[in-house]
Amino acid sequence: MPAGGFLLVWADGSGNAEEGLHAGFKLAKDGEWLMLLDRDDRGNAILDSVKFGEQMPDVSTGRVPDGAGVFRPMAGTPGKPNRP
């Protein structure tokens, strides 16, 4: 993935993603922690994380501006910059 690029990762537990990567888990609808970890040989340092609450249909969580702002609910923008 190039700098400034986007990567879509499906985490719905269905295994039927049409594009992007598919995670072997789904996110808890009541909320939980989600972490992005570094590689094993770098000690699995936490690169980023978010604690999210109850999930609503068709509502995404993202940062505005991308990569710098606080996490907040928003409309999904797969493969594109986050919009408020």
C-alpha positions, 0 to 999 in steps of 0.5 A, spaced: 500 500 500 503 506 498 503 512 502 497 516 503 493 510 500 487 506 502 486 498 504 479 495 505 479 490 510 473 486 511 471 484 519 464 481 518 465 473 519 462 471 513 468 470 509 465 473 503 468 479 501 468 481 494 475 486 494 480 487 499 483 483 505 478 479 509 479 478 517 478 471 520 473 475 525 468 480 526 467 486 530 462 485 537 456 489 535 456 491 543 463 494 542 470 493 544 477 495 542 481 494 535 488 495 535 493 495 529 499 492 531 507 492 528 510 485 526 512 480 531 520 481 530 518 488 532 515 486 538 508 487 536 508 494 538 501 498 538 501 502 532 494 505 533 487 503 537 480 505 538 475 503 543 468 503 540 461 502 543 455 499 540 455 499 533 449 501 528 447 499 521 451 502 516 455 507 520 462 507 520 468 509 525 474 513 522 478 519 523 477 526 520 482 528 517 485 521 515 490 519 520 490 525 525 483 527 527 479 523 533 475 517 531 468 519 530 462 515 527 461 517 520 458 514 513 463 509 510 467 511 504 471 505 502 477 506 498 476 514 499 478 519 504 474 520 510 468 525 510 465 528 516 
